[in-house]
Structure formats: C-alpha cells, structure tokens
Amino acid sequence: MNSKAIEIYHPRAVSNLGLWDMMGLKFKIYGLVADNRRIDQTTLNLAQAFVRADVLPRVASEGDDNGMGFVIIHPGEAGVTISAHWWIQGSVLCQHNYRKAYSAAEPWTRQKDP
C-alpha cells in the first residue's frame, strides 16, 4: 500500500499569448495557469529572458532548426515552469525547461535530472 499523499490533477486555464520572433525563430506562446496564479509582465519578461539567454544558444549550437517552436509559460501551484520547444532536421522536437519553486532562491538545475 502506498502511504504517500497522492497529488490530484486540477485542470488549468490555457491561453494563446501570441508570437515571439527572436533571431529568426518564431515561437507560439501559450499560458497554462493554475487557479490561484496568473501570467503578469514579470513572468513574461522572465520567459523572454530565458528563451534569449538559454534557448537561442542551444538552438544555434544544434543547428539545422526549422525556424519555429513554441513556449509554454506555466505558473503552477508550487512554482513556475517555462518549457521551450523547437524543431530541427524536419521533425525532431527539442526541449529545454526552466523551473523554479516560488519558495526557492534559485531555479532548479539540470544537474538534478534523473
């Protein structure tokens, strides 16, 4: 028997936040928001900074991109996740994430990935 608490899924509101054109890449931007959260200008600025500083260099180093992708900005119950996706080589979908708990001083690092 599992003695741990089971997290219950709660539906999220989804919104289309438009397009970003950054260095020739076009990203569709989506919001995915927990009931008690919202996407404000600070969160949008964080997402844009993450894409510019962390995602665009990855896209450039990988090469052979298709010039398009999408970003999901998700203020959840425990923290914010920004998930950037882009295509290379015609059909390979790449992904890079930013995650930070609201209570944390620093974002979660890739070094802790399983």
N, C-alpha and C positions, 0 to 999 in steps of 0.2 A: 504494500500500500504506500502511496506517495503522501508523505506528511507535509510537503511544501505547499504553500499557497499557490493556487492556480490563477494566473492572470486572465482576466476576462476581456475579450475584444470589445471595444466600443467603436462604432462607425465614426469616421472622420469626414468633415466637410472638405470637398475638393473644389479648387478654383483654378481658372486659367489666368495667369498673371502676365501673359503677353510673350514677346520675343526679346531676346538679347542678341545683338550682333557684336561679337568680340573677336577681333583679329581674324575676320573672315569666317568664323564659325557662328552658325545660327543655332541658338538654343531656345526651345519652347520651355516656358517656366510655368510650373504648377505649384499650387499650395495644397498642403494636406494638413489639416489643423484639428487638434484635439479640442473638445468642447470649451475648455476654460482658457484657451490660448488664441493668439492672433498673429498675423504677419504684419509687423509695423515697418517703418522705414529703416530702423536699426537692423532688423533681421534681413531685409532686402540688401542693405549695404554689406552685411556680413557675407551673405551668399555671393554677391558680386565680387567681393574681395577674395573669397575662397576660390571662385572659378578663375579669376585673373592670376592669382599667385600660385595655386596648386594644380589646377586642372589644365589650363592652357599650356604650361611647360610639359606636362605629361603627354598631351595631345601632340605637341610638336616633336617630342623625342620619339614617340611611337611611329609617327609618320603615316602616310597613306590614309589620312582621315577623309571622310565623306563630306566634311563641312557642315555637319548637322548633329544635333543631340538634344537632350532635354535635361532639365534640372527639377528636382522635387525638393521644395522647402517644407520641412515638417516640424513645426513646433508641437511636440508631443506632450504627454503628461509629465515626464521626468526630465526632458531636455529637448534640444533642437538637433535635428539631423538635416544635413544638406547632401543630397545624393545627385551627383552629376554623371551623365551617361553620354557617350558619343560612339559613332560607328567608324570602323576602319575596314579596309580591304573589302568593301562592298556589303558585308553582312556580319562582321564581328562587333559585338556590343561590348564596349569597355565601360568601367565604372570606377569612380573614386568618391569616397564619402568623408564628410566632416560630421563629427558627433561631439556634443558637449552637454553634460548634465547641467541643469540650472544651478545646482549647488557646487559645481566644480570650478576651480580657478582656471584650469587649462582644459583644452579639448582632449578627447580620447585619442590615443595614438595607435597607429597601425602596428606597432611592435607588440601590442597585446592581442592581435588577431589570433584566433585558433588555427 
